[in-house]
Amino acid sequence: MLPSPRSGRDGVAAAAHEDRGFAMIMTVVVIMIVMVLLTAIFDQGIEGLPLARQAQDYQAALQAANSGVEDYINRLDNNTTYYTLGNNDASNPAMENGGRWTTWAPVPGTAVNEWFRYAVDNSSTARTGTVYLTVTGAAGQNPATAGARYSTRTIKEGIRISGFTSFLYYTDYEIVSPTMSGLPASCVLHAWEYNRVTGGYGPDPYNCAGELVYFVGKPGIQDGLHGSVFSNDELHICGNPTFPAGVTTAYDQATNLSVAGTSSYGGAGTYYGDPSCANSPTFGAPPGCQSPCTQPAGAPNSPFPATNTSLKTDIPASNSGGGCAYVGPITVTLDPVGGAGRMTVTGTVDTSITPSGQVCTGSNIPLPPNGLIYDENGSRSADVTVSGTLAGQLTIGSQTNITVAGNLLYSGGLTGTDMLGLTATNDIVLSPPIRDLTIDAAMVALNDSIYVQNWARIPVEGTLYVNGSMAQKYRGPVGTFTTGGGVGRIASGYDKDYVYDSRLQFQQPPYYTSPTLPNWVKSSFSECNSTATPAVSTC
């Protein structure tokens, strides 16, 4: 008899063997799926690496383009006439140099993976004072290498000179210097500064009225400032002086009445009109002025530098042959002998700074090769006395004062290449009596004023003509006025007729802006359709 089938332990064992086989198959399938997914993810990551790198290079290319702008500004700061080279400087790998770009300039400190090149447009600089620079930045592989992979970005920047010489007339305080007035600290305040003595703002109106300096207007002859005017303070007006190129001031009524009262934030400007005058000044069209321009425009307060001693370090500059340094008082008489820049100088040469062999005293000697004269303190004050006619480019600096002892003129007029800078740590003193005094120069008095000597005691001397620019810590008086019939009339000294030398928008006397660098700044920006050739990019 055959045994019957059993479902006991033997049957259970058979079922378990069948389950283990199925589980193994499922495990293999899952592993295969995971491997396929991991492979796909890995492949996708590998494929995405170039895209991520491209995005990174795209951002880095913009940084490279900005580095190109900074490179060009640095070159302008070291040589304000560099823009005249246009696209031709054989020592500059970022430039076109005669037809087409063949090189790129590397961005310093980027492990040679960022580069730039640029195109210079100086076609309107003489008219507008702005240089336009189109820069292409590149990042990735070296763009000069055939087949290289890299990203580019192209930008266009407007660049112009900033600082004192951007304005015809630039002042910090619209009051007489305390070294002249002897007035207390409660008088030495901007109109917007809180006065702890009075609990109000600005100078004490009862004790400081005599220190206010005015712009005066009268029928026929009036104070005229033919160029942009900037003041960190409130202008004082009597009559109808004219400011055809506009006035910008850091004083505004809203800030004056604020709780803090410690600074100005560029609201609508205003001025103080003498109540005994029928005041109707003309402010032209400053930025932000709403026609008719009955008030100045507002702007933030702009700090004022304190010293020009950096000029001393520029004296030995050997790239142009060096300048002349002196100790104690000197007298400089300028004379264009035969059309060449000459001068007669008496004084003591500082041989520790002046380059060896440089002729700096005597009659009819050449101007210093690098166009710089600097007089520093010795046992006596460092005062410079200057007059004459200049042929060439020259900056005269004094650690104390400069006295203008007569007319200062350009041999080639205001449309030539002659250019003079006067920079004093303290005062620039205009020494009369000279009828209708004329000064062709850019002038800055860093700690004090530009003023007429004995302005309140000399007779009326006609008009003070300044062709250039003026910057001063405190308003320097050039005369006094009386009121009558609602207008101001000159009672002593000079009327003013100041005209901006438009060349100062893009050119300056040698080393003139050393106390206020950087002097070239960005004025406009746009991004362009990027190409490796900046000049053909459209912006």
Legacy VTK file of the C-alpha trace (Angstrom):
# vtk DataFile Version 3.0
C-alpha trace
ASCII
DATASET POLYDATA
POINTS 539 float
0.000 0.000 0.000
1.451 3.347 -1.035
2.028 5.954 1.659
-0.281 8.936 1.643
1.047 12.502 1.055
2.024 14.481 4.171
1.508 18.112 4.805
3.342 18.264 8.130
6.892 19.530 8.611
7.976 18.415 5.134
5.205 20.533 3.550
6.144 23.618 5.535
9.789 23.267 4.566
8.894 23.090 0.897
6.870 26.341 1.112
9.761 28.159 2.848
12.164 27.173 0.072
9.757 28.585 -2.499
9.452 31.952 -0.540
13.257 32.376 -0.284
13.634 32.031 -4.008
11.088 34.743 -4.688
12.721 37.125 -2.184
16.103 36.702 -3.858
14.640 37.599 -7.226
13.011 40.717 -5.748
16.266 41.770 -4.070
18.160 41.504 -7.337
15.476 43.545 -9.101
15.556 46.281 -6.415
19.367 46.456 -6.542
19.240 46.801 -10.315
16.655 49.597 -10.064
18.723 51.443 -7.450
21.844 51.088 -9.594
19.997 52.448 -12.615
18.697 55.390 -10.568
22.127 56.149 -9.097
23.689 55.965 -12.528
21.060 58.321 -13.911
21.537 60.741 -11.034
25.329 60.598 -11.421
25.091 61.106 -15.179
22.728 64.034 -14.649
25.137 65.550 -12.108
28.057 65.139 -14.488
26.063 66.707 -17.303
25.079 69.604 -15.005
28.625 70.460 -13.977
29.360 72.493 -17.124
26.089 74.378 -16.644
26.932 75.178 -13.015
30.444 76.189 -14.016
29.051 78.343 -16.801
26.718 80.108 -14.357
29.622 80.680 -11.988
31.786 82.040 -14.812
28.925 84.275 -15.941
28.860 85.985 -12.544
32.653 86.136 -12.360
32.793 87.792 -15.790
30.845 90.768 -14.429
33.355 91.085 -11.590
36.146 90.995 -14.169
34.473 93.784 -16.151
34.221 95.919 -13.006
37.903 95.251 -12.370
38.605 96.667 -15.812
36.817 99.892 -14.866
38.855 100.163 -11.666
42.046 99.535 -13.629
41.282 102.417 -15.980
40.275 104.778 -13.149
43.542 103.982 -11.375
45.449 104.947 -14.520
43.505 108.230 -14.731
44.168 108.986 -11.057
47.892 108.643 -11.704
47.768 110.603 -14.974
44.749 112.863 -15.546
45.578 113.140 -19.261
45.636 109.353 -19.780
42.240 109.527 -21.499
43.881 111.440 -24.390
45.614 108.220 -25.475
42.244 106.837 -26.480
42.705 103.140 -27.301
46.454 103.280 -27.795
48.853 102.426 -24.989
51.298 99.711 -25.982
52.021 98.943 -22.325
48.342 98.225 -21.564
47.195 94.725 -22.634
43.523 95.699 -22.179
43.634 98.210 -25.024
43.028 97.815 -28.742
46.338 99.421 -29.775
45.883 100.105 -33.445
43.146 98.073 -35.059
41.997 95.099 -33.021
42.367 93.458 -29.623
44.940 90.669 -29.481
45.444 90.374 -25.718
43.511 90.318 -22.462
44.572 91.842 -19.136
44.356 89.373 -16.212
42.509 90.389 -13.053
45.090 90.403 -10.231
44.614 87.766 -7.530
42.135 85.525 -9.395
44.443 82.570 -10.170
44.408 83.708 -13.831
40.790 82.707 -14.498
39.394 86.239 -15.008
40.372 88.790 -17.653
39.222 92.096 -19.131
39.701 94.395 -22.101
38.157 97.791 -22.827
37.379 100.449 -25.420
37.785 104.162 -24.614
35.449 106.811 -26.042
36.912 110.282 -25.445
35.097 111.967 -28.328
32.991 114.194 -26.035
35.352 114.567 -23.067
36.472 118.085 -23.957
32.826 119.196 -24.024
31.256 117.150 -21.213
34.186 116.136 -19.013
33.131 112.467 -19.250
35.110 109.522 -20.607
33.010 106.516 -21.660
34.580 103.112 -21.119
33.134 99.879 -22.565
34.611 96.866 -20.766
34.295 93.157 -21.511
35.099 90.821 -18.635
35.826 87.114 -19.208
35.934 84.187 -16.777
36.712 80.501 -17.277
39.489 79.239 -19.493
42.002 81.703 -20.908
40.109 83.554 -23.682
43.349 84.072 -25.610
43.670 80.295 -26.068
42.124 78.713 -29.160
39.023 76.668 -28.309
38.834 78.007 -24.765
35.485 77.846 -22.943
34.643 81.045 -21.056
31.785 83.441 -20.283
31.751 87.193 -20.996
29.862 90.203 -19.658
30.128 93.718 -21.098
29.374 96.991 -19.318
29.641 100.674 -20.213
30.654 103.246 -17.573
30.809 107.018 -17.712
33.827 108.318 -15.768
34.476 111.922 -14.769
36.606 113.959 -12.401
35.121 114.500 -8.959
36.129 116.868 -6.173
36.827 120.572 -5.878
37.575 121.159 -9.538
34.154 119.856 -10.554
32.845 123.224 -9.314
33.703 126.825 -9.943
33.112 127.669 -6.292
33.240 125.225 -3.367
32.975 126.231 0.298
32.577 124.428 3.595
31.385 127.334 5.828
29.664 130.505 4.579
31.230 132.505 7.417
34.487 134.367 8.008
37.319 132.200 9.309
37.593 132.309 13.114
41.289 133.210 12.714
40.091 136.500 11.182
36.997 137.176 13.257
38.144 135.955 16.670
34.558 134.895 17.310
33.703 132.050 19.739
32.895 128.443 18.876
29.163 129.239 18.996
29.721 131.124 15.731
31.738 128.449 13.922
28.811 126.290 12.832
27.088 125.306 9.630
23.533 126.604 9.405
22.245 123.058 9.964
24.382 122.292 13.054
22.812 122.310 16.508
24.105 125.198 18.653
24.443 124.070 22.270
24.881 127.664 23.434
21.676 129.071 21.921
19.608 125.876 21.772
18.961 126.629 18.099
20.799 125.915 14.862
23.728 127.602 13.181
25.724 130.637 14.394
24.381 132.747 17.261
22.313 135.424 15.446
22.997 138.055 18.138
26.767 137.656 18.467
27.828 136.307 15.079
26.007 138.437 12.495
29.215 140.234 11.535
30.883 137.045 10.363
28.351 136.227 7.614
29.698 136.710 4.064
27.250 137.733 1.322
26.804 137.428 -2.396
25.754 140.906 -3.539
23.776 142.094 -6.558
23.097 145.593 -7.863
21.879 147.157 -11.132
24.427 146.923 -13.925
27.169 145.196 -11.916
26.578 142.206 -9.691
28.346 139.238 -8.221
28.414 136.616 -10.936
29.479 132.986 -10.597
29.521 131.441 -14.057
29.904 127.803 -13.129
28.522 125.255 -10.658
28.536 126.293 -6.989
28.605 123.935 -4.006
28.407 124.781 -0.310
28.147 122.678 2.817
26.383 125.674 4.372
23.629 128.248 3.758
24.307 131.006 1.198
23.799 134.629 2.290
22.246 136.934 -0.312
21.731 140.686 -0.697
20.142 141.820 -3.946
20.157 139.871 -7.196
23.438 137.989 -7.687
23.392 135.449 -10.510
24.358 131.771 -10.489
23.636 130.667 -14.069
25.021 127.126 -13.649
23.158 126.558 -10.389
23.885 126.169 -6.678
23.857 123.013 -4.567
23.857 123.357 -0.790
23.890 120.973 2.164
21.554 123.302 4.079
17.796 122.715 3.932
14.950 123.874 6.126
13.599 120.399 6.917
16.924 119.249 8.355
17.423 122.581 10.123
14.225 121.955 12.086
14.885 118.273 12.772
15.345 116.854 16.261
18.915 115.608 15.767
20.111 118.557 13.742
23.613 117.133 13.383
23.824 116.641 9.642
22.108 117.465 6.370
20.429 114.856 4.205
19.933 116.669 0.933
16.423 118.088 1.047
15.372 121.152 -0.949
18.004 123.861 -0.561
17.461 127.374 0.717
19.359 130.621 1.333
19.347 133.518 3.803
18.318 136.888 2.381
19.378 140.051 4.201
16.099 141.692 5.341
17.314 145.153 4.282
17.685 144.009 0.654
15.120 143.254 -2.050
16.457 139.767 -2.711
15.928 138.130 -6.079
18.899 135.842 -6.828
18.962 133.716 -9.980
20.035 130.122 -9.407
20.121 128.792 -12.949
19.368 125.083 -13.185
21.145 122.978 -10.563
20.304 119.258 -10.412
16.952 118.760 -8.730
15.802 122.357 -9.180
12.170 122.740 -10.118
11.729 125.652 -12.540
11.643 128.504 -11.761
14.827 127.992 -9.710
14.202 130.336 -6.815
16.117 128.139 -4.361
19.343 126.109 -4.517
19.263 122.346 -4.840
19.945 120.176 -1.777
22.753 117.654 -1.339
24.504 115.739 1.470
27.297 117.353 3.433
30.716 116.724 1.825
33.796 116.356 4.089
36.716 118.746 3.597
40.376 117.560 3.663
42.798 119.206 6.120
46.256 119.138 4.566
48.280 119.117 1.354
51.456 117.628 2.827
51.166 114.670 0.447
52.564 117.040 -2.205
55.917 116.783 -0.434
56.155 113.109 -1.339
55.460 113.952 -4.995
58.480 116.276 -5.326
61.025 113.511 -6.110
58.760 111.940 -8.758
61.388 110.786 -11.228
59.072 109.805 -14.071
59.005 113.478 -15.127
62.288 114.644 -13.629
61.103 115.821 -10.225
59.992 119.135 -8.711
61.338 121.874 -6.450
61.022 121.878 -2.644
61.745 124.887 -0.433
61.965 125.773 3.252
60.685 129.146 4.500
59.342 132.121 2.491
59.837 132.146 -1.288
58.883 134.487 -4.124
57.924 133.103 -7.551
57.573 135.351 -10.617
56.308 133.564 -13.725
57.487 134.717 -17.157
56.854 133.108 -20.576
60.219 133.948 -22.169
60.075 133.077 -25.853
56.855 131.132 -25.255
58.591 128.687 -22.899
57.696 128.380 -19.234
60.241 130.245 -17.131
60.325 131.610 -13.607
62.405 133.672 -11.217
62.578 132.265 -7.684
64.191 133.535 -4.493
64.265 131.343 -1.391
65.943 128.358 0.251
65.893 125.001 -1.543
65.210 121.876 0.500
68.050 119.731 -0.826
66.906 116.701 1.168
63.834 116.364 -1.072
64.672 118.165 -4.323
66.310 115.835 -6.875
70.062 116.318 -7.202
71.060 118.794 -9.891
67.643 120.440 -10.107
67.875 124.214 -10.592
65.213 125.775 -8.345
66.425 129.336 -7.598
67.658 132.189 -9.762
66.448 134.328 -12.625
64.836 133.025 -15.793
65.052 129.336 -14.853
62.843 126.596 -16.370
59.722 125.377 -14.607
60.395 122.162 -12.641
60.185 119.117 -14.939
57.234 117.505 -13.131
55.431 120.850 -12.714
55.408 120.905 -8.893
56.644 123.451 -6.328
56.148 122.849 -2.609
57.167 125.090 0.296
57.290 123.634 3.796
57.864 125.006 7.259
61.377 125.695 8.448
62.484 128.086 11.120
60.194 130.593 9.396
56.712 130.255 7.951
56.291 128.558 4.587
54.784 131.496 2.717
54.775 131.689 -1.086
54.372 134.980 -2.972
53.480 134.549 -6.650
52.634 136.690 -9.693
53.218 136.802 -13.449
52.254 134.976 -16.621
52.506 131.196 -16.944
53.484 129.228 -20.021
53.103 125.552 -19.174
51.541 123.562 -16.345
52.440 124.166 -12.709
51.156 123.540 -9.181
52.415 125.662 -6.286
51.776 124.287 -2.807
52.434 125.819 0.595
52.288 124.222 4.017
50.972 127.586 5.265
49.913 130.493 2.988
50.109 131.743 -0.586
49.980 135.456 -1.475
48.966 136.510 -4.984
50.866 139.780 -5.437
49.569 140.718 -8.884
47.724 139.401 -11.915
48.198 135.692 -12.635
47.637 135.016 -16.327
47.955 132.213 -18.877
50.277 132.974 -21.784
48.106 130.995 -24.182
44.771 132.158 -22.757
41.984 129.964 -21.446
41.784 127.758 -24.533
45.442 126.718 -24.581
47.359 124.173 -22.535
48.562 126.433 -19.711
47.229 125.476 -16.282
48.069 126.685 -12.758
47.141 125.250 -9.382
47.531 127.042 -6.038
47.053 124.905 -2.924
47.581 126.301 0.580
47.077 124.512 3.886
45.829 127.808 5.352
45.077 130.989 3.330
45.379 132.260 -0.212
45.676 136.037 0.160
44.941 138.389 -2.746
47.088 141.458 -2.202
45.769 144.754 -3.620
45.746 147.570 -4.608
45.371 146.279 -8.154
42.594 147.620 -10.333
40.468 144.815 -11.797
42.618 141.960 -10.495
42.660 138.856 -12.750
43.635 135.358 -11.633
43.770 132.387 -14.007
44.138 129.375 -11.688
42.546 126.573 -9.728
42.830 127.524 -6.040
42.188 125.722 -2.768
42.634 126.935 0.835
42.216 123.778 2.887
41.944 125.148 6.440
41.046 128.800 5.905
40.091 131.174 3.094
40.751 132.881 -0.202
40.376 136.564 0.615
41.450 140.103 -0.276
43.914 141.657 2.140
42.440 144.611 4.063
39.132 144.106 2.217
37.230 146.437 4.536
39.717 149.337 4.401
40.822 149.616 0.772
38.877 151.684 -1.789
36.665 150.116 -4.436
39.090 148.472 -6.875
36.677 147.383 -9.595
36.174 143.680 -10.299
37.984 140.546 -9.211
38.127 138.228 -12.230
38.832 134.554 -11.504
39.055 132.085 -14.379
39.363 128.582 -12.967
37.972 127.239 -9.686
37.985 128.193 -5.994
37.666 125.933 -2.940
37.962 127.096 0.663
37.118 126.030 4.214
35.604 129.424 5.136
34.169 132.161 2.939
36.905 134.674 2.275
35.650 138.263 1.930
36.832 140.369 -1.014
35.090 143.639 -0.048
32.214 145.230 1.863
28.826 146.484 0.728
26.172 148.939 1.758
22.435 148.669 1.208
20.152 151.271 -0.243
17.095 151.140 -2.440
16.838 147.411 -1.765
20.172 146.518 -3.386
23.716 145.957 -2.223
26.513 148.289 -3.365
30.213 147.639 -3.064
31.781 149.996 -0.524
35.344 148.634 -0.554
37.361 146.000 -2.364
35.979 144.153 -5.368
32.884 143.006 -7.177
33.128 139.343 -8.232
33.184 137.896 -11.736
34.166 134.230 -11.535
34.177 131.961 -14.593
34.708 128.199 -14.510
37.589 126.843 -16.593
35.769 123.980 -18.319
39.057 122.180 -18.972
39.085 121.304 -15.261
36.293 118.817 -15.944
38.838 116.461 -17.470
42.278 117.895 -16.723
44.016 119.355 -13.671
47.320 121.012 -12.794
50.101 118.543 -11.915
49.472 116.709 -8.611
46.816 119.312 -7.731
44.300 116.824 -6.334
46.737 114.810 -4.222
44.938 115.835 -0.982
41.574 114.688 -2.342
42.194 111.515 -4.363
40.544 109.522 -5.848
39.488 112.197 -8.275
37.968 110.157 -11.126
34.640 108.495 -10.309
31.879 106.524 -12.024
29.009 108.695 -13.224
26.819 106.295 -15.266
26.370 102.549 -15.852
24.712 100.197 -18.327
25.124 96.530 -19.243
25.537 95.699 -22.906
25.018 92.789 -25.268
28.204 90.936 -24.491
30.888 90.259 -27.077
34.598 89.588 -26.808
35.198 92.873 -28.662
34.056 95.800 -26.477
33.807 98.344 -29.279
31.079 96.406 -31.142
28.877 95.735 -28.110
25.508 97.487 -28.104
24.462 99.120 -24.833
LINES 1 540
539 0 1 2 3 4 5 6 7 8 9 10 11 12 13 14 15 16 17 18 19 20 21 22 23 24 25 26 27 28 29 30 31 32 33 34 35 36 37 38 39 40 41 42 43 44 45 46 47 48 49 50 51 52 53 54 55 56 57 58 59 60 61 62 63 64 65 66 67 68 69 70 71 72 73 74 75 76 77 78 79 80 81 82 83 84 85 86 87 88 89 90 91 92 93 94 95 96 97 98 99 100 101 102 103 104 105 106 107 108 109 110 111 112 113 114 115 116 117 118 119 120 121 122 123 124 125 126 127 128 129 130 131 132 133 134 135 136 137 138 139 140 141 142 143 144 145 146 147 148 149 150 151 152 153 154 155 156 157 158 159 160 161 162 163 164 165 166 167 168 169 170 171 172 173 174 175 176 177 178 179 180 181 182 183 184 185 186 187 188 189 190 191 192 193 194 195 196 197 198 199 200 201 202 203 204 205 206 207 208 209 210 211 212 213 214 215 216 217 218 219 220 221 222 223 224 225 226 227 228 229 230 231 232 233 234 235 236 237 238 239 240 241 242 243 244 245 246 247 248 249 250 251 252 253 254 255 256 257 258 259 260 261 262 263 264 265 266 267 268 269 270 271 272 273 274 275 276 277 278 279 280 281 282 283 284 285 286 287 288 289 290 291 292 293 294 295 296 297 298 299 300 301 302 303 304 305 306 307 308 309 310 311 312 313 314 315 316 317 318 319 320 321 322 323 324 325 326 327 328 329 330 331 332 333 334 335 336 337 338 339 340 341 342 343 344 345 346 347 348 349 350 351 352 353 354 355 356 357 358 359 360 361 362 363 364 365 366 367 368 369 370 371 372 373 374 375 376 377 378 379 380 381 382 383 384 385 386 387 388 389 390 391 392 393 394 395 396 397 398 399 400 401 402 403 404 405 406 407 408 409 410 411 412 413 414 415 416 417 418 419 420 421 422 423 424 425 426 427 428 429 430 431 432 433 434 435 436 437 438 439 440 441 442 443 444 445 446 447 448 449 450 451 452 453 454 455 456 457 458 459 460 461 462 463 464 465 466 467 468 469 470 471 472 473 474 475 476 477 478 479 480 481 482 483 484 485 486 487 488 489 490 491 492 493 494 495 496 497 498 499 500 501 502 503 504 505 506 507 508 509 510 511 512 513 514 515 516 517 518 519 520 521 522 523 524 525 526 527 528 529 530 531 532 533 534 535 536 537 538
